[in-house]
Amino acid sequence: MIRILIVDDHQIIRNGIRLMLRTVPEFNVIAEAENGIEAVEYVEKNAQNIDVILMDISMPKLDGIGATKLIKEKFPELKIIALTMHLEESYIKDMIKSGASGYMLKESDKSVVAKAINLVAQGGNYIDKEAENFLKH
């Protein structure tokens, strides 16, 4: 069972991701946070119960890049995948530099999301094909 924390500032997005992931038997969405501060606070109390964090980038209070950096400093073993609408070099490089193991676009298909979560949970990395082009420079 892969235990997942969803971090996104839009309730409807969190609901959609949770409903989608519920159809994959090996996934268990254990919690949600609506900004980076909530995510960091949740992780500080529950890190041992989380395998993968799906992290939005653009959020109020603390964005996904800052939250990823703080979480990875204290809990380097936690796996974080950016799940975002941003396909821009600066966001991609900043998330990877902050410690994210993956970078996915919100337009990704369910099978791609499942593949990325499984890969990252097993210690691998997943970068969306479109985002990968920016890392080759």
N, CA, C and O atoms as CSV, one atom per row, in Angstrom:
chain,resi,resn,atom,element,x,y,z
A,1,MET,N,N,0.841,-1.193,0.000
A,1,MET,CA,C,0.000,0.000,0.000
A,1,MET,C,C,0.880,1.249,0.000
A,1,MET,O,O,1.773,1.379,0.837
A,2,ILE,N,N,0.637,2.148,-0.917
A,2,ILE,CA,C,1.372,3.418,-0.998
A,2,ILE,C,C,0.483,4.502,-0.398
A,2,ILE,O,O,-0.617,4.771,-0.881
A,3,ARG,N,N,0.991,5.113,0.665
A,3,ARG,CA,C,0.230,6.139,1.396
A,3,ARG,C,C,0.576,7.517,0.843
A,3,ARG,O,O,1.747,7.889,0.765
A,4,ILE,N,N,-0.457,8.275,0.460
A,4,ILE,CA,C,-0.270,9.508,-0.306
A,4,ILE,C,C,-0.875,10.708,0.425
A,4,ILE,O,O,-1.974,10.634,0.973
A,5,LEU,N,N,-0.128,11.812,0.416
A,5,LEU,CA,C,-0.611,13.111,0.877
A,5,LEU,C,C,-0.787,13.984,-0.356
A,5,LEU,O,O,0.137,14.122,-1.158
A,6,ILE,N,N,-1.972,14.577,-0.511
A,6,ILE,CA,C,-2.249,15.472,-1.637
A,6,ILE,C,C,-2.179,16.916,-1.128
A,6,ILE,O,O,-2.830,17.267,-0.145
A,7,VAL,N,N,-1.379,17.750,-1.809
A,7,VAL,CA,C,-1.246,19.157,-1.432
A,7,VAL,C,C,-1.605,20.020,-2.644
A,7,VAL,O,O,-0.890,20.046,-3.646
A,8,ASP,N,N,-2.739,20.728,-2.522
A,8,ASP,CA,C,-3.197,21.613,-3.594
A,8,ASP,C,C,-4.150,22.617,-2.971
A,8,ASP,O,O,-4.924,22.265,-2.081
A,9,ASP,N,N,-4.106,23.854,-3.423
A,9,ASP,CA,C,-4.950,24.886,-2.832
A,9,ASP,C,C,-6.388,24.873,-3.351
A,9,ASP,O,O,-7.218,25.635,-2.854
A,10,HIS,N,N,-6.697,24.046,-4.316
A,10,HIS,CA,C,-8.056,23.979,-4.846
A,10,HIS,C,C,-8.745,22.688,-4.403
A,10,HIS,O,O,-8.308,21.585,-4.733
A,11,GLN,N,N,-9.824,22.853,-3.655
A,11,GLN,CA,C,-10.583,21.706,-3.140
A,11,GLN,C,C,-11.040,20.773,-4.260
A,11,GLN,O,O,-10.952,19.553,-4.121
A,12,ILE,N,N,-11.519,21.327,-5.352
A,12,ILE,CA,C,-12.028,20.497,-6.436
A,12,ILE,C,C,-10.912,19.650,-7.063
A,12,ILE,O,O,-11.155,18.522,-7.489
A,13,ILE,N,N,-9.710,20.186,-7.117
A,13,ILE,CA,C,-8.561,19.434,-7.638
A,13,ILE,C,C,-8.211,18.300,-6.676
A,13,ILE,O,O,-7.993,17.164,-7.099
A,14,ARG,N,N,-8.158,18.615,-5.371
A,14,ARG,CA,C,-7.870,17.566,-4.380
A,14,ARG,C,C,-8.920,16.451,-4.455
A,14,ARG,O,O,-8.591,15.266,-4.410
A,15,ASN,N,N,-10.190,16.856,-4.569
A,15,ASN,CA,C,-11.261,15.856,-4.662
A,15,ASN,C,C,-11.077,14.968,-5.890
A,15,ASN,O,O,-11.204,13.747,-5.807
A,16,GLY,N,N,-10.780,15.586,-7.018
A,16,GLY,CA,C,-10.597,14.824,-8.258
A,16,GLY,C,C,-9.422,13.866,-8.183
A,16,GLY,O,O,-9.519,12.723,-8.628
A,17,ILE,N,N,-8.313,14.327,-7.623
A,17,ILE,CA,C,-7.134,13.467,-7.487
A,17,ILE,C,C,-7.448,12.299,-6.550
A,17,ILE,O,O,-7.117,11.149,-6.840
A,18,ARG,N,N,-8.093,12.615,-5.420
A,18,ARG,CA,C,-8.439,11.560,-4.453
A,18,ARG,C,C,-9.351,10.517,-5.093
A,18,ARG,O,O,-9.124,9.316,-4.941
A,19,LEU,N,N,-10.384,10.971,-5.810
A,19,LEU,CA,C,-11.306,10.031,-6.464
A,19,LEU,C,C,-10.589,9.188,-7.514
A,19,LEU,O,O,-10.847,7.990,-7.632
A,20,MET,N,N,-9.701,9.803,-8.269
A,20,MET,CA,C,-8.948,9.068,-9.279
A,20,MET,C,C,-8.054,8.010,-8.622
A,20,MET,O,O,-8.018,6.859,-9.058
A,21,LEU,N,N,-7.333,8.415,-7.570
A,21,LEU,CA,C,-6.403,7.494,-6.926
A,21,LEU,C,C,-7.128,6.367,-6.189
A,21,LEU,O,O,-6.579,5.279,-6.016
A,22,ARG,N,N,-8.349,6.631,-5.762
A,22,ARG,CA,C,-9.132,5.616,-5.055
A,22,ARG,C,C,-9.378,4.388,-5.934
A,22,ARG,O,O,-9.618,3.295,-5.421
A,23,THR,N,N,-9.319,4.566,-7.262
A,23,THR,CA,C,-9.569,3.449,-8.175
A,23,THR,C,C,-8.340,2.551,-8.342
A,23,THR,O,O,-8.414,1.512,-9.000
A,24,VAL,N,N,-7.217,2.950,-7.750
A,24,VAL,CA,C,-5.998,2.130,-7.816
A,24,VAL,C,C,-5.855,1.422,-6.468
A,24,VAL,O,O,-5.609,2.075,-5.454
A,25,PRO,N,N,-6.006,0.091,-6.445
A,25,PRO,CA,C,-6.057,-0.642,-5.180
A,25,PRO,C,C,-4.854,-0.435,-4.249
A,25,PRO,O,O,-5.011,-0.452,-3.029
A,26,GLU,N,N,-3.671,-0.242,-4.809
A,26,GLU,CA,C,-2.488,-0.115,-3.951
A,26,GLU,C,C,-2.243,1.302,-3.431
A,26,GLU,O,O,-1.253,1.542,-2.740
A,27,PHE,N,N,-3.133,2.241,-3.755
A,27,PHE,CA,C,-2.989,3.624,-3.291
A,27,PHE,C,C,-3.964,3.912,-2.157
A,27,PHE,O,O,-5.114,3.473,-2.180
A,28,ASN,N,N,-3.484,4.656,-1.167
A,28,ASN,CA,C,-4.313,5.087,-0.051
A,28,ASN,C,C,-4.034,6.560,0.219
A,28,ASN,O,O,-2.967,6.904,0.727
A,29,VAL,N,N,-4.982,7.431,-0.114
A,29,VAL,CA,C,-4.833,8.851,0.190
A,29,VAL,C,C,-5.120,9.017,1.679
A,29,VAL,O,O,-6.251,8.841,2.131
A,30,ILE,N,N,-4.078,9.357,2.431
A,30,ILE,CA,C,-4.238,9.423,3.883
A,30,ILE,C,C,-4.585,10.817,4.387
A,30,ILE,O,O,-5.127,10.962,5.483
A,31,ALA,N,N,-4.274,11.851,3.593
A,31,ALA,CA,C,-4.556,13.216,4.037
A,31,ALA,C,C,-4.425,14.184,2.875
A,31,ALA,O,O,-3.914,13.850,1.806
A,32,GLU,N,N,-4.910,15.406,3.126
A,32,GLU,CA,C,-4.816,16.493,2.160
A,32,GLU,C,C,-4.397,17.757,2.887
A,32,GLU,O,O,-4.657,17.914,4.080
A,33,ALA,N,N,-3.752,18.653,2.167
A,33,ALA,CA,C,-3.399,19.973,2.696
A,33,ALA,C,C,-3.674,20.993,1.607
A,33,ALA,O,O,-3.548,20.687,0.421
A,34,GLU,N,N,-4.052,22.211,2.002
A,34,GLU,CA,C,-4.402,23.206,0.990
A,34,GLU,C,C,-3.325,24.243,0.746
A,34,GLU,O,O,-3.505,25.140,-0.077
A,35,ASN,N,N,-2.205,24.135,1.451
A,35,ASN,CA,C,-1.066,25.020,1.181
A,35,ASN,C,C,0.197,24.389,1.760
A,35,ASN,O,O,0.143,23.382,2.466
A,36,GLY,N,N,1.331,25.004,1.445
A,36,GLY,CA,C,2.604,24.453,1.885
A,36,GLY,C,C,2.781,24.413,3.393
A,36,GLY,O,O,3.391,23.483,3.920
A,37,ILE,N,N,2.258,25.405,4.089
A,37,ILE,CA,C,2.389,25.425,5.552
A,37,ILE,C,C,1.634,24.247,6.159
A,37,ILE,O,O,2.167,23.544,7.018
A,38,GLU,N,N,0.393,24.027,5.715
A,38,GLU,CA,C,-0.372,22.878,6.209
A,38,GLU,C,C,0.362,21.571,5.906
A,38,GLU,O,O,0.391,20.666,6.740
A,39,ALA,N,N,0.946,21.476,4.728
A,39,ALA,CA,C,1.666,20.267,4.347
A,39,ALA,C,C,2.852,20.017,5.272
A,39,ALA,O,O,3.031,18.907,5.774
A,40,VAL,N,N,3.659,21.051,5.497
A,40,VAL,CA,C,4.834,20.912,6.367
A,40,VAL,C,C,4.404,20.520,7.775
A,40,VAL,O,O,5.009,19.635,8.381
A,41,GLU,N,N,3.369,21.165,8.303
A,41,GLU,CA,C,2.885,20.852,9.652
A,41,GLU,C,C,2.370,19.422,9.733
A,41,GLU,O,O,2.624,18.729,10.719
A,42,TYR,N,N,1.654,18.972,8.713
A,42,TYR,CA,C,1.147,17.606,8.703
A,42,TYR,C,C,2.305,16.608,8.658
A,42,TYR,O,O,2.319,15.625,9.399
A,43,VAL,N,N,3.259,16.868,7.795
A,43,VAL,CA,C,4.403,15.962,7.650
A,43,VAL,C,C,5.202,15.882,8.948
A,43,VAL,O,O,5.642,14.799,9.336
A,44,GLU,N,N,5.392,17.007,9.619
A,44,GLU,CA,C,6.156,16.996,10.873
A,44,GLU,C,C,5.546,16.058,11.906
A,44,GLU,O,O,6.269,15.477,12.716
A,45,LYS,N,N,4.229,15.903,11.889
A,45,LYS,CA,C,3.543,15.036,12.860
A,45,LYS,C,C,3.329,13.618,12.340
A,45,LYS,O,O,3.120,12.697,13.131
A,46,ASN,N,N,3.378,13.430,11.024
A,46,ASN,CA,C,2.956,12.149,10.444
A,46,ASN,C,C,3.897,11.591,9.387
A,46,ASN,O,O,3.481,10.751,8.590
A,47,ALA,N,N,5.131,12.023,9.355
A,47,ALA,CA,C,6.054,11.606,8.285
A,47,ALA,C,C,6.139,10.090,8.138
A,47,ALA,O,O,6.246,9.580,7.023
A,48,GLN,N,N,6.092,9.382,9.240
A,48,GLN,CA,C,6.225,7.920,9.196
A,48,GLN,C,C,5.047,7.241,8.509
A,48,GLN,O,O,5.126,6.061,8.169
A,49,ASN,N,N,3.951,7.976,8.300
A,49,ASN,CA,C,2.756,7.410,7.668
A,49,ASN,C,C,2.602,7.798,6.204
A,49,ASN,O,O,1.583,7.485,5.588
A,50,ILE,N,N,3.597,8.475,5.637
A,50,ILE,CA,C,3.501,8.982,4.260
A,50,ILE,C,C,4.583,8.331,3.403
A,50,ILE,O,O,5.738,8.229,3.817
A,51,ASP,N,N,4.200,7.896,2.211
A,51,ASP,CA,C,5.165,7.357,1.260
A,51,ASP,C,C,5.447,8.351,0.132
A,51,ASP,O,O,6.597,8.530,-0.270
A,52,VAL,N,N,4.393,8.996,-0.377
A,52,VAL,CA,C,4.524,9.912,-1.508
A,52,VAL,C,C,3.647,11.141,-1.264
A,52,VAL,O,O,2.511,11.029,-0.803
A,53,ILE,N,N,4.195,12.310,-1.581
A,53,ILE,CA,C,3.435,13.554,-1.517
A,53,ILE,C,C,3.254,14.070,-2.937
A,53,ILE,O,O,4.225,14.206,-3.682
A,54,LEU,N,N,2.003,14.357,-3.313
A,54,LEU,CA,C,1.709,15.026,-4.584
A,54,LEU,C,C,1.593,16.505,-4.267
A,54,LEU,O,O,0.665,16.918,-3.571
A,55,MET,N,N,2.525,17.310,-4.768
A,55,MET,CA,C,2.668,18.705,-4.360
A,55,MET,C,C,2.393,19.657,-5.517
A,55,MET,O,O,3.071,19.622,-6.545
A,56,ASP,N,N,1.386,20.510,-5.332
A,56,ASP,CA,C,1.149,21.597,-6.277
A,56,ASP,C,C,2.274,22.618,-6.085
A,56,ASP,O,O,2.932,22.616,-5.045
A,57,ILE,N,N,2.500,23.470,-7.051
A,57,ILE,CA,C,3.534,24.495,-6.915
A,57,ILE,C,C,2.939,25.833,-6.483
A,57,ILE,O,O,3.386,26.409,-5.492
A,58,SER,N,N,1.947,26.333,-7.204
A,58,SER,CA,C,1.384,27.652,-6.913
A,58,SER,C,C,0.310,27.548,-5.840
A,58,SER,O,O,-0.807,27.100,-6.102
A,59,MET,N,N,0.663,27.967,-4.629
A,59,MET,CA,C,-0.272,27.948,-3.503
A,59,MET,C,C,-0.011,29.158,-2.621
A,59,MET,O,O,1.106,29.676,-2.584
A,60,PRO,N,N,-1.049,29.612,-1.906
A,60,PRO,CA,C,-0.853,30.739,-0.986
A,60,PRO,C,C,-0.075,30.304,0.264
A,60,PRO,O,O,0.063,29.112,0.537
A,61,LYS,N,N,0.413,31.257,0.993
A,61,LYS,CA,C,1.122,31.095,2.262
A,61,LYS,C,C,2.520,30.516,2.092
A,61,LYS,O,O,3.493,31.136,2.520
A,62,LEU,N,N,2.643,29.343,1.479
A,62,LEU,CA,C,3.944,28.742,1.184
A,62,LEU,C,C,3.765,27.899,-0.066
A,62,LEU,O,O,2.947,26.980,-0.087
A,63,ASP,N,N,4.526,28.206,-1.108
A,63,ASP,CA,C,4.356,27.468,-2.362
A,63,ASP,C,C,4.980,26.076,-2.279
A,63,ASP,O,O,5.634,25.731,-1.296
A,64,GLY,N,N,4.766,25.295,-3.317
A,64,GLY,CA,C,5.242,23.917,-3.336
A,64,GLY,C,C,6.752,23.780,-3.349
A,64,GLY,O,O,7.292,22.801,-2.835
A,65,ILE,N,N,7.436,24.750,-3.929
A,65,ILE,CA,C,8.906,24.711,-3.948
A,65,ILE,C,C,9.438,24.890,-2.527
A,65,ILE,O,O,10.296,24.128,-2.083
A,66,GLY,N,N,8.933,25.888,-1.820
A,66,GLY,CA,C,9.349,26.127,-0.438
A,66,GLY,C,C,8.980,24.978,0.480
A,66,GLY,O,O,9.774,24.572,1.329
A,67,ALA,N,N,7.770,24.450,0.310
A,67,ALA,CA,C,7.335,23.324,1.141
A,67,ALA,C,C,8.185,22.089,0.886
A,67,ALA,O,O,8.556,21.381,1.822
A,68,THR,N,N,8.492,21.833,-0.374
A,68,THR,CA,C,9.338,20.680,-0.718
A,68,THR,C,C,10.700,20.809,-0.063
A,68,THR,O,O,11.214,19.851,0.515
A,69,LYS,N,N,11.279,21.989,-0.155
A,69,LYS,CA,C,12.593,22.233,0.432
A,69,LYS,C,C,12.575,21.978,1.944
A,69,LYS,O,O,13.454,21.294,2.468
A,70,LEU,N,N,11.584,22.523,2.638
A,70,LEU,CA,C,11.487,22.339,4.093
A,70,LEU,C,C,11.267,20.876,4.468
A,70,LEU,O,O,11.892,20.373,5.402
A,71,ILE,N,N,10.388,20.199,3.749
A,71,ILE,CA,C,10.105,18.789,4.046
A,71,ILE,C,C,11.338,17.932,3.802
A,71,ILE,O,O,11.675,17.085,4.630
A,72,LYS,N,N,12.012,18.140,2.682
A,72,LYS,CA,C,13.180,17.313,2.357
A,72,LYS,C,C,14.358,17.565,3.294
A,72,LYS,O,O,15.165,16.664,3.521
A,73,GLU,N,N,14.471,18.785,3.847
A,73,GLU,CA,C,15.539,19.063,4.818
A,73,GLU,C,C,15.365,18.217,6.073
A,73,GLU,O,O,16.343,17.700,6.612
A,74,LYS,N,N,14.128,18.074,6.540
A,74,LYS,CA,C,13.854,17.327,7.774
A,74,LYS,C,C,13.605,15.849,7.529
A,74,LYS,O,O,13.913,15.016,8.381
A,75,PHE,N,N,13.048,15.520,6.372
A,75,PHE,CA,C,12.658,14.138,6.070
A,75,PHE,C,C,13.133,13.765,4.669
A,75,PHE,O,O,12.318,13.622,3.757
A,76,PRO,N,N,14.440,13.607,4.489
A,76,PRO,CA,C,14.982,13.359,3.144
A,76,PRO,C,C,14.473,12.073,2.492
A,76,PRO,O,O,14.537,11.931,1.271
A,77,GLU,N,N,13.972,11.147,3.291
A,77,GLU,CA,C,13.481,9.881,2.745
A,77,GLU,C,C,12.107,10.009,2.099
A,77,GLU,O,O,11.711,9.136,1.326
A,78,LEU,N,N,11.375,11.076,2.396
A,78,LEU,CA,C,10.046,11.250,1.816
A,78,LEU,C,C,10.138,11.551,0.323
A,78,LEU,O,O,11.028,12.272,-0.128
A,79,LYS,N,N,9.217,10.993,-0.417
A,79,LYS,CA,C,9.187,11.163,-1.872
A,79,LYS,C,C,8.138,12.214,-2.230
A,79,LYS,O,O,6.997,12.145,-1.774
A,80,ILE,N,N,8.531,13.174,-3.041
A,80,ILE,CA,C,7.625,14.252,-3.444
A,80,ILE,C,C,7.576,14.341,-4.968
A,80,ILE,O,O,8.604,14.340,-5.644
A,81,ILE,N,N,6.353,14.419,-5.484
A,81,ILE,CA,C,6.130,14.595,-6.910
A,81,ILE,C,C,5.397,15.922,-7.102
A,81,ILE,O,O,4.338,16.140,-6.515
A,82,ALA,N,N,5.958,16.800,-7.919
A,82,ALA,CA,C,5.236,18.020,-8.280
A,82,ALA,C,C,4.109,17.623,-9.221
A,82,ALA,O,O,4.327,16.923,-10.210
A,83,LEU,N,N,2.905,18.075,-8.902
A,83,LEU,CA,C,1.756,17.865,-9.773
A,83,LEU,C,C,1.201,19.253,-10.037
A,83,LEU,O,O,0.523,19.836,-9.190
A,84,THR,N,N,1.496,19.776,-11.219
A,84,THR,CA,C,1.306,21.200,-11.479
A,84,THR,C,C,0.837,21.470,-12.897
A,84,THR,O,O,0.851,20.590,-13.757
A,85,MET,N,N,0.418,22.714,-13.119
A,85,MET,CA,C,0.066,23.151,-14.472
A,85,MET,C,C,1.256,23.831,-15.139
A,85,MET,O,O,1.205,24.128,-16.332
A,86,HIS,N,N,2.330,24.082,-14.384
A,86,HIS,CA,C,3.465,24.858,-14.880
A,86,HIS,C,C,4.446,24.015,-15.693
A,86,HIS,O,O,4.997,23.027,-15.208
A,87,LEU,N,N,4.645,24.428,-16.929
A,87,LEU,CA,C,5.644,23.802,-17.791
A,87,LEU,C,C,6.650,24.885,-18.153
A,87,LEU,O,O,6.759,25.312,-19.303
A,88,GLU,N,N,7.382,25.313,-17.125
A,88,GLU,CA,C,8.373,26.367,-17.297
A,88,GLU,C,C,9.677,25.919,-16.652
A,88,GLU,O,O,9.686,25.313,-15.581
A,89,GLU,N,N,10.767,26.229,-17.323
A,89,GLU,CA,C,12.084,25.760,-16.886
A,89,GLU,C,C,12.384,26.105,-15.437
A,89,GLU,O,O,12.882,25.254,-14.700
A,90,SER,N,N,12.096,27.323,-15.010
A,90,SER,CA,C,12.439,27.723,-13.644
A,90,SER,C,C,11.699,26.885,-12.604
A,90,SER,O,O,12.297,26.482,-11.606
A,91,TYR,N,N,10.413,26.614,-12.818
A,91,TYR,CA,C,9.653,25.788,-11.875
A,91,TYR,C,C,10.194,24.362,-11.831
A,91,TYR,O,O,10.370,23.787,-10.757
A,92,ILE,N,N,10.452,23.806,-12.992
A,92,ILE,CA,C,10.934,22.426,-13.066
A,92,ILE,C,C,12.269,22.295,-12.334
A,92,ILE,O,O,12.439,21.421,-11.484
A,93,LYS,N,N,13.207,23.173,-12.674
A,93,LYS,CA,C,14.533,23.100,-12.054
A,93,LYS,C,C,14.479,23.388,-10.558
A,93,LYS,O,O,15.189,22.748,-9.783
A,94,ASP,N,N,13.640,24.349,-10.139
A,94,ASP,CA,C,13.531,24.667,-8.715
A,94,ASP,C,C,12.938,23.510,-7.915
A,94,ASP,O,O,13.378,23.244,-6.797
A,95,MET,N,N,11.953,22.826,-8.471
A,95,MET,CA,C,11.365,21.683,-7.759
A,95,MET,C,C,12.369,20.539,-7.643
A,95,MET,O,O,12.487,19.918,-6.586
A,96,ILE,N,N,13.079,20.264,-8.709
A,96,ILE,CA,C,14.069,19.183,-8.670
A,96,ILE,C,C,15.190,19.547,-7.692
A,96,ILE,O,O,15.633,18.707,-6.909
A,97,LYS,N,N,15.645,20.799,-7.742
A,97,LYS,CA,C,16.703,21.259,-6.838
A,97,LYS,C,C,16.238,21.207,-5.377
A,97,LYS,O,O,17.044,20.979,-4.475
A,98,SER,N,N,14.957,21.415,-5.151
A,98,SER,CA,C,14.406,21.378,-3.798
A,98,SER,C,C,14.253,19.958,-3.269
A,98,SER,O,O,14.018,19.757,-2.077
A,99,GLY,N,N,14.385,18.979,-4.148
A,99,GLY,CA,C,14.352,17.588,-3.701
A,99,GLY,C,C,13.215,16.746,-4.233
A,99,GLY,O,O,13.066,15.597,-3.819
A,100,ALA,N,N,12.410,17.274,-5.134
A,100,ALA,CA,C,11.319,16.482,-5.707
A,100,ALA,C,C,11.881,15.324,-6.532
A,100,ALA,O,O,12.881,15.469,-7.236
A,101,SER,N,N,11.223,14.183,-6.429
A,101,SER,CA,C,11.608,12.996,-7.199
A,101,SER,C,C,10.826,12.881,-8.490
A,101,SER,O,O,11.088,12.005,-9.315
A,102,GLY,N,N,9.854,13.783,-8.658
A,102,GLY,CA,C,9.044,13.712,-9.857
A,102,GLY,C,C,8.446,15.049,-10.209
A,102,GLY,O,O,8.333,15.946,-9.374
A,103,TYR,N,N,8.061,15.165,-11.476
A,103,TYR,CA,C,7.433,16.384,-11.988
A,103,TYR,C,C,6.404,15.963,-13.024
A,103,TYR,O,O,6.752,15.425,-14.074
A,104,MET,N,N,5.126,16.212,-12.721
A,104,MET,CA,C,4.025,15.815,-13.585
A,104,MET,C,C,3.096,16.987,-13.838
A,104,MET,O,O,2.931,17.856,-12.981
A,105,LEU,N,N,2.502,17.008,-14.996
A,105,LEU,CA,C,1.526,18.044,-15.315
A,105,LEU,C,C,0.129,17.582,-14.917
A,105,LEU,O,O,-0.184,16.393,-14.977
A,106,LYS,N,N,-0.700,18.530,-14.512
A,106,LYS,CA,C,-2.065,18.200,-14.086
A,106,LYS,C,C,-2.899,17.633,-15.220
A,106,LYS,O,O,-3.939,17.022,-14.975
A,107,GLU,N,N,-2.471,17.820,-16.428
A,107,GLU,CA,C,-3.211,17.260,-17.565
A,107,GLU,C,C,-2.879,15.779,-17.786
A,107,GLU,O,O,-3.401,15.160,-18.712
A,108,SER,N,N,-2.016,15.215,-16.943
A,108,SER,CA,C,-1.604,13.815,-17.086
A,108,SER,C,C,-2.776,12.853,-16.925
A,108,SER,O,O,-3.697,13.090,-16.143
A,109,ASP,N,N,-2.717,11.784,-17.670
A,109,ASP,CA,C,-3.690,10.711,-17.627
A,109,ASP,C,C,-3.516,9.906,-16.332
A,109,ASP,O,O,-2.431,9.878,-15.751
A,110,LYS,N,N,-4.588,9.258,-15.893
A,110,LYS,CA,C,-4.553,8.443,-14.682
A,110,LYS,C,C,-3.437,7.399,-14.720
A,110,LYS,O,O,-2.769,7.171,-13.712
A,111,SER,N,N,-3.234,6.769,-15.869
A,111,SER,CA,C,-2.201,5.727,-15.966
A,111,SER,C,C,-0.808,6.319,-15.761
A,111,SER,O,O,0.066,5.666,-15.191
A,112,VAL,N,N,-0.599,7.545,-16.222
A,112,VAL,CA,C,0.686,8.225,-16.045
A,112,VAL,C,C,0.891,8.578,-14.574
A,112,VAL,O,O,1.984,8.398,-14.036
A,113,VAL,N,N,-0.152,9.075,-13.931
A,113,VAL,CA,C,-0.069,9.416,-12.505
A,113,VAL,C,C,0.247,8.164,-11.693
A,113,VAL,O,O,1.110,8.195,-10.816
A,114,ALA,N,N,-0.437,7.078,-11.977
A,114,ALA,CA,C,-0.199,5.821,-11.260
A,114,ALA,C,C,1.227,5.324,-11.485
A,114,ALA,O,O,1.892,4.891,-10.544
A,115,LYS,N,N,1.691,5.384,-12.717
A,115,LYS,CA,C,3.056,4.956,-13.043
A,115,LYS,C,C,4.072,5.804,-12.272
A,115,LYS,O,O,5.019,5.269,-11.696
A,116,ALA,N,N,3.877,7.111,-12.263
A,116,ALA,CA,C,4.805,8.017,-11.581
A,116,ALA,C,C,4.832,7.745,-10.084
A,116,ALA,O,O,5.906,7.678,-9.487
A,117,ILE,N,N,3.665,7.586,-9.472
A,117,ILE,CA,C,3.614,7.324,-8.022
A,117,ILE,C,C,4.315,6.017,-7.692
A,117,ILE,O,O,5.111,5.964,-6.754
A,118,ASN,N,N,4.032,4.966,-8.444
A,118,ASN,CA,C,4.684,3.673,-8.206
A,118,ASN,C,C,6.197,3.770,-8.364
A,118,ASN,O,O,6.943,3.255,-7.531
A,119,LEU,N,N,6.648,4.418,-9.413
A,119,LEU,CA,C,8.074,4.554,-9.682
A,119,LEU,C,C,8.782,5.321,-8.566
A,119,LEU,O,O,9.823,4.889,-8.070
A,120,VAL,N,N,8.218,6.445,-8.181
A,120,VAL,CA,C,8.826,7.281,-7.145
A,120,VAL,C,C,8.783,6.572,-5.792
A,120,VAL,O,O,9.749,6.643,-5.032
A,121,ALA,N,N,7.686,5.895,-5.481
A,121,ALA,CA,C,7.577,5.165,-4.211
A,121,ALA,C,C,8.660,4.092,-4.091
A,121,ALA,O,O,9.104,3.774,-2.988
A,122,GLN,N,N,9.082,3.536,-5.231
A,122,GLN,CA,C,10.113,2.499,-5.238
A,122,GLN,C,C,11.529,3.082,-5.292
A,122,GLN,O,O,12.503,2.342,-5.423
A,123,GLY,N,N,11.636,4.406,-5.190
A,123,GLY,CA,C,12.950,5.035,-5.157
A,123,GLY,C,C,13.408,5.613,-6.478
A,123,GLY,O,O,14.525,6.121,-6.577
A,124,GLY,N,N,12.568,5.543,-7.494
A,124,GLY,CA,C,12.938,6.084,-8.801
A,124,GLY,C,C,12.542,7.543,-8.946
A,124,GLY,O,O,12.105,8.189,-7.994
A,125,ASN,N,N,12.707,8.040,-10.154
A,125,ASN,CA,C,12.326,9.412,-10.488
A,125,ASN,C,C,11.398,9.375,-11.690
A,125,ASN,O,O,11.500,8.499,-12.549
A,126,TYR,N,N,10.487,10.347,-11.734
A,126,TYR,CA,C,9.607,10.461,-12.888
A,126,TYR,C,C,9.526,11.923,-13.295
A,126,TYR,O,O,9.128,12.774,-12.500
A,127,ILE,N,N,9.899,12.211,-14.518
A,127,ILE,CA,C,9.778,13.558,-15.062
A,127,ILE,C,C,8.932,13.467,-16.332
A,127,ILE,O,O,9.243,12.703,-17.246
A,128,ASP,N,N,7.866,14.253,-16.373
A,128,ASP,CA,C,7.000,14.318,-17.552
A,128,ASP,C,C,7.870,14.542,-18.794
A,128,ASP,O,O,8.841,15.297,-18.748
A,129,LYS,N,N,7.522,13.892,-19.886
A,129,LYS,CA,C,8.325,14.003,-21.118
A,129,LYS,C,C,8.515,15.449,-21.556
A,129,LYS,O,O,9.605,15.829,-21.986
A,130,GLU,N,N,7.458,16.261,-21.451
A,130,GLU,CA,C,7.570,17.663,-21.846
A,130,GLU,C,C,8.498,18.432,-20.903
A,130,GLU,O,O,9.268,19.283,-21.349
A,131,ALA,N,N,8.430,18.142,-19.624
A,131,ALA,CA,C,9.274,18.818,-18.634
A,131,ALA,C,C,10.726,18.384,-18.783
A,131,ALA,O,O,11.644,19.173,-18.556
A,132,GLU,N,N,10.929,17.137,-19.161
A,132,GLU,CA,C,12.276,16.583,-19.316
A,132,GLU,C,C,13.117,17.389,-20.310
A,132,GLU,O,O,14.330,17.519,-20.150
A,133,ASN,N,N,12.464,17.920,-21.320
A,133,ASN,CA,C,13.187,18.710,-22.335
A,133,ASN,C,C,13.896,19.912,-21.728
A,133,ASN,O,O,14.962,20.304,-22.204
A,134,PHE,N,N,13.316,20.507,-20.676
A,134,PHE,CA,C,13.929,21.665,-20.041
A,134,PHE,C,C,15.155,21.294,-19.211
A,134,PHE,O,O,16.006,22.143,-18.946
A,135,LEU,N,N,15.247,20.039,-18.804
A,135,LEU,CA,C,16.374,19.599,-17.962
A,135,LEU,C,C,17.588,19.211,-18.792
A,135,LEU,O,O,18.661,18.976,-18.237
A,136,LYS,N,N,17.438,19.141,-20.101
A,136,LYS,CA,C,18.541,18.744,-20.974
A,136,LYS,C,C,19.465,19.907,-21.292
A,136,LYS,O,O,20.525,19.712,-21.887
A,137,HIS,N,N,19.073,21.117,-20.902
A,137,HIS,CA,C,19.891,22.301,-21.203
A,137,HIS,C,C,21.003,22.454,-20.192
A,137,HIS,O,O,21.794,23.393,-20.282
